[in-house]
Amino acid sequence: MSIVKRQITESIRSLLAKYPILALTGPRQSGKTTLLKAILPSYRYVSLENPDERSFATEDPVGFLKKYDTQVIFDEVQRTPNLFSYLQTLVDKSGQMGQFVLSGSQNFHLLERITQSLAGRVAIFKLLPFDSSELEAANLLPTDWKSLLIKGFYPAVYDRDLNPSIFYANYLQTYIDCDLTELTHIQDMRKFRNFVSLCAGRNGQLLNMSHLANEAGISQPTAKSWLSILESSYIIFLLPPYYENFNKRIVKTPKLYFYDVGLACFLLGLRQPAELEDQSLIGSLFENLVVADIIKKNQHQYLLRDFWFWRDAQGHEIDLLTRRGSGFDIFEVKSTQTILPQLFSGLDRFSTIAKGQVKTQTLVYGGAESQSRTHYQVSTWKGVDLGPA
């Protein structure tokens, strides 16, 4: 088995000396525990999924933190919300940097506690499934992106050479059994599972809440709540539209993507690359692959950038853009393996509207060769460079 070096490692190490508490969040099985144990071998590790440790922390937090008073990793710490105010008191009193490291797989609950009790005392990181550069550095990245759509990016698929279908089936069951019972009181798990599958069929599309709710047979408030749950547990993310400073007749609805395209494919019933025949489906899955990979690189390289898409009322669109200084880096994503002049038309249109604010224009495509042209960068799906922070 090849060892995959996580890009976020150096950022965690550098901020360990500058903050009393570090928090690492991300989906289940993204490798948080493995990473923290590897880069912090001198730290004690306490899993608060262990009933005995959780009971100790809940019933006697003072005694618990006397035992685990410094250089400790608390895993799944959102399970013991009463600890946070005690941690605040301890780090304020000690002034010690890197005193505690918190880890959790439920974004909403963990960040809510941090906001309430630990603001200004904690550096927050997100560890998502592997990104393409991490897999490539470990010589694990498939050369065929259609195979990668099916395989996805979760560490266990690579570390244990698991069949992706078996992994995702068990992943979904674990997620529903463990996380959902804590996050909400969903009565009809079958209906929720169907809702998640319907979301997979809408990846890369504008979110139409009423249509999604109607097809799922639930109310709009329920659909909104369930989407929030999927976001909080790192199943999906909503990419917001950019609508400042330009034409007012533009789309203001977010687009829906899965953090891991392999999970989206599994939910769509796709088990083999040969089953990827629908060209519109291939296009949306390829777009999900590229956009999610850029989002992951942004988090893993700790660039802390914001990303949007842009679309006007006529359907003209830029798949992804980010601000850098006073300008934009813009990206167009196409699954084709052939570079044709019309593929650059969206980039040109936005550059004209933005009136000189565009710094770089990148076409990300399904081919195997990157090119540097006079006005554009042409990048393979695995070679997108986000540049400096």
N, C-alpha and C positions, 0 to 999 in steps of 0.2 A: 504494500500500500504506500502511495506517495503521500508525503506530508504537505498539506496546503497551508501556506503562510497567509494569515489574514492581514489585509492591508491596514486595518485599524489599530494594529498592535502598537506601533510607534506613537500614535496619538495618545493612546491610553497611558503608555509609560511616561510620556512627557508631562501629562497633566496630573499624574499621580503625585508629583512634587509641588503642585500648585493649588490643589483643592483637598479639603479634608475628606470629602466623600466623592466617589465615582459611581455612576449608575450605568449599567449596560442592559439595554432592553432589546427586544427582537422576538420573532416568532419561536414557538417550540421547535426544538431540534435544529436551530440555526448554528449551533456550536458555541453558545455562550459559556457554558460550564467548562468545556474542553479548553477554550481559549484562556479563560481566567486562571485555571489551574496551571496551564503551561507557562504563562508569562508572569504569574505571581506565586511561585512555588513556596515562598516563605509564609504565605497567608494561610490561615486556617479556613477550612471550607465548611459551611453549615447550610444544609438544605432544609428550608422551612416547609417543604412538602413532607418531611419526616414528621409524623404525628407527635412523637415525643418532644422533639425540638420546638415544634410549633406550640405545643401546650406549655412548655417551659417559658417561651417568649411571651405568650399571651397572658399567662397567669402570674408570672413573676418577672416582668421586664427588667427590674433593677438587678435581680440576681442573675438573670440571663446575661446582661451586659457587663456584669462584674466578671463573669467567666469568659465572655468574648468581648474584651475591652479594646483591642487594637489589632490592626492587620488581620481583618476577618472579611471573608466573602460571605455575604448572606444571599443565598439563592432563593428565588421565588418569594422575595421579601414582601410583595403586595399581600401575601396571605396573613401577615401580622401587622396591620395598620397602626396598632398602638405603639409600635417600636419607634416610629419616625420622630415623634416629639422628644423621646428620650435620646435618640441619636443627635438631635439638634443640641440639646443641653450638653452632651458629652463633648462634641467637637468644638463647641463654643468655649468650653472650659479648658480643653487641652491645647487648642491651637495647633494640633498635630496635622500635618498633611498626609494624605493617603491612609487615613485611619480605618475607613470602612469602604468596602466595595459592595454595591447592591446590584442584584440581577433579577430580572423578571420577564415573563413572557406576555404580560398583559399591559399594554401601553397605557391605557386609560387609567387604570387603578394605580399603577406605579407613578405616573407623572402627576396624577391628582395629589397623591401624598407628598411628593417632592415639592409641588407648588405650595401646598399648605404649610409645610414644616421646614423644608430644607432649601428654599430659594436663596441663591447666592452662595451656597455652601457646597454645591454639587456640580460636577461636569457630567453631561449626559451623552451617551453614545448609543448608536443603534447598530446591532450586528444582524444583518439579513443573510439569507442563503448566499452561497458563493456568487461572486461576480465573474465575468468572463476572464478578466486579467488574472484573478487568483487561480482559476483552473488552468489557464494557459501556462502560468509560471510553474505549475506542478505537473505539466505534461498530461493533464487529464481532460482538456477541452476537446470535445468531438469536432472534427473538421466539417462535418455536415450539420448545418443549423437545423434541418428538419429533425434529425435524430435528437438534437438538443431540446427541441420543443417538447418531445415526448419524455425525455430523461429529466429535464428540469435541473435545478441547481442545489437541492438540499444535500448537505454533507453526507448523510447516511447512505444515499444512493451510490456515492463514490467511495466512501470509506469502507463500506461493507459489501460493495458490489451487489446491491439489491436490485431486483426487478422493480422498475419504477411503479408499475401498477400495484404491486403488493405494498410498496412503501406508502403510496398515496392513499390506498384504501385504509390502511391502518392509521395513517396520519389523521385522516378525516374522523375516524372513529374515536381516536384519542382526543382530538380537539373537541368533538361534540360531547364526549363523556366527561372530560376534565374542565375545559375552559367555559363551556356554555353554561354548565350548572352553576358556576360562580358568577358569571357576568349577567345572567338574566334568568327569568323563570319562563322559558319557552315551553309551551304545553305540547306542541305538535312538532316533534323532531323531524318527522318525515317531511312535513311542509317546509321546515327550515332547510333541510338538505336539498329539496327541490329549488328553493329560493337561491341557494348558493350555486346550483347548476345553471339556473337562469342568468345569474350574474356572469358566469363563464361565457355564456352565449352572447354577452354584451361587452366583452372586453374590447377596449379600444374604441368604444362608441360613446356618444353623448348619453348621459344618464337621464332617462325619462322615468321619473319616479312613479307617475300614475300608470304608465304601461307596465312597468315592472310589477307593481302591486297587483294590478288586475290579473296579469298572467299567473302570478303566484297565488292568487286567491286570498289576499290579505289586504288590510287597510293601508293607506298611505303612511299614517303614523307608525304602523308596525314595520312597514318596509324601511322607513327612515331609521327606526331603532335597530333593525337587523343589519342594515348597512353600517351603522356606527359600531356594532359589535364586530363585524368583519374587519373594519378598519382597526379597531382597538387590538385585535388579536393578529394583526399583520397578515391577513388573508388577501385583502384588497387595499388599494389606495385610490383616491380620487384626485385627478390632476386638474387644478383650477384653470379657468380661462384667463387670459391676459386681456384686459379691456381698458387700460388707462391711456390717455393721450391720443388715441386714434379714433377712427370712424366709430360713431356711436351705434351704428347698426351692426352690432357684432353679437356673437353667441356668448351668453353668460352662464352656461350650464357646464358643470365639470364632466370629464371623461373618466370612465371606470377602467382600471387595470388590476391585474393580479400581480402580487409581488413575485410569485413563482409561476412561470408559464407552464411548467410541467403539471402542476396541480390543475390549472385551467384546462389543459388537454385531457387529463384524466376525467374531470367532471363532464367534458364534452363527449366522453366515450371513445376517445382516441387512444389506441394502445400501441400502434406501430407507425413508423414514418410513412409507409405505403398507404395508410388510411387518410393521409393529408392530400385530398384531391380537390376539395372546394377552394377555388382561387381566392374568393373573398374572405373565406375563413383563414386561409394561409396568410393573407395580407394582414389581417387583424392580429393573428398570433405572432407574426414576425414583428409587427409594431409593438406588441406587448413585450416581446423578448428584448427589443432594443431599448424601449423607454424604461422598463424596469431595470435593465442592466445599468443604464446611466444613473438612475436614482440610487441604485446600490453603490456604484462607484462614488457618488457624491457623499454618501454616508460613510463608507469604508475609508475614503481618503480624508474624511473630516473637512470637506470643502465648505460645508454649511451654506450651499447655494439654494435659492428658491427656483423652481421650475414651473412653467405654464405651457399651455398650448394657445393658439390663436386661430379663430375662425370668424369670417364675416357672414352677413346674411345671405350672400350668394354662394356660400360653400367654399370659398377660398380659405386655405388653411395652412398653418405651420404646425407640424406635429409636436415640436418641443422648442422652447426658448428659455433662456436664462439671462439675467442682467449681469454684466460685469463692468464695474465702474459706471461710466455714463452711457454705455452701449449694450448691445445684445449679441449673444451667440445664438444662432438659430439652426435648427436641425429638421431635415425632411427625411422620412423613413419610407423606403420602398423595397419590397421583397424581390423585385426583379434582379436577375444576374447580368442584365445588359444595361449599360449606361447610354441613355438617349437624351437629346437636348431638352425635350419637354419635361424631363424630371426636375429641371432646375427652375421651372416657371413659378412655382410657389415661393421659392426663396427670393427670386427677382421681384415678385409682386410685393412681398413684405418689405424688402429693402427699399423699394420706391416709397411705400407708405411711411416707413420709419424715418425717411429723410436724413440719411447719413448716419443713423445711430447704430447700424449693424456693424459689428466688428468682424465676425466670422460667419461663414455660411457653409454648412456641412450637409452633404447628401450621404445618408447611411443606406447601403444597399446589400442585397443578398449575394453579391459576388465575392471573389477571393482576392482582389487586388485593390489596395488603396492608391489614391492619386492626389497630388497637390497641383491644382490648376490655378490660373491667374486670379479668379474671383471666388473659387470654391475649394473646399476640401471634399474629396470623395473617400469615404471610409467604409471598410468592411464592417459587418455587424459586430465583430469582436474587437475592432481597433479604435473605437471612439475615444479620443483624448479630450478630457475636460480642461486641460491646461492648469495654470497655477490657481491657488486659492484666491 
